[in-house]
């Protein structure tokens, strides 16, 4: 039997947020969870790490071979 038009499966989100930067201009963990949940189309486990430019550059160099800071890896 197919679910009716109002039936909707809710996907589960396990979100870990790591703040490795001290900036006061960062979104709150609550905002990040809300944005991630809005984009969720299936069950997911996500780790979101907010880093400084120094760490972003180091990670970008290590994992992508690009020697500059980035906002997403």
C-alpha angles and dihedrals in degrees: 000000000000119000116251123253092269094052111101130173113231114219120218122235125198104190125181117189120197118190109201093162129071098212115138091211096072124114116254121254087250091056092047091051091049092051093046092049091051090057096042115119098164139012111296145173113210134180113200116192120190108204141179121254089259094057092040090055092047092050093045090051093047099045104027104024091237117129101213136079118269134190097221134033 
